[in-house]
Amino acid sequence: MKRIAAIFGGLAVILGALSAHALQEVLAPQALESFKTATTYQLFHAIALIALPSSEKFIWTARCWVAGILLFSFSIYGLALDELVGLNLSFLGPITPLGGLSLILGWAFLWNSWTNDTRA
């Protein structure tokens, strides 16, 4: 899971740099802002995954965050870039909230793991 988190973190930095430099001139302001939001959420959750203890009791937190990054951030990347690449990716719109829900569920699982830990 730590390797996946490292890939997500590195990719977030690359995509953030892309949005700050190459995409600033070619995307509409709203699409650019959405793209930046996706990279921010991806990076924060990649860092959280790296910080997550390697324990079976945190597996659902990790799974939800990985699913959330894929569904939330990557659907936003597709929606932001669809006009630029000449594809109609509007079908990704309903996927984004599912990704957000997955991220939230991951935090709920984390809270539950700490709540059920007598050492916390």
Buried (B, 14 or more C-beta within 10 A) or exposed (E): BEEBBEEBBEBBEEBBEBBEEEBEEEBEEEBBEBBBBBBEBBBBBBBBBBEBEEEEEBBBBBBBBBBBBBBBBBBBBBBBBBBEEEEEBEEBEEBBEEBBBBBEBBBEBBEEBEEEEEEE
